[in-house]
Amino acid sequence: MKKLKIVFGIFFGILILSCSSDDDNIEINESSIIGTWQLVEIIHSENQNYTLENCQLQTTITFNLNKTGKTNEYILDLDLNDCFVMENNITYETNGNILTISYISDNLTNVVNYELEKNFLIYYFTNSDGNKRTTKMKRLN
């Protein structure tokens, strides 16, 4: 009986220790881009940070489970000193680290390399002039 109490005590102690709370370290499903992402930073070639205004930092992109989504690109018009949003419905495909986004109303397709790093989506784009741009977005949900 004494041995049973010791075994039970050890088991109960291990059970209590294994039930600690790690609420600050909630892991995001890094294998999926499903969700809404908000613009945080843009870096152009040669590690030059592009200064984003509060208006532009409202820019979001949403990827739905059914391979559709939406962009809300906030643009600062310096002449009018006004912020306006351009909404666009999209479809997308992923293949490894390649993300293809098709903008339905503009009949435009972008193909970018991307990676997920904790709660950030980072994608790399090279335009037709050879200029590289890195865009970093934070997961909202």
Disulfide bonds with the S-S distance in Angstrom:
Cys55-Cys83 1.90
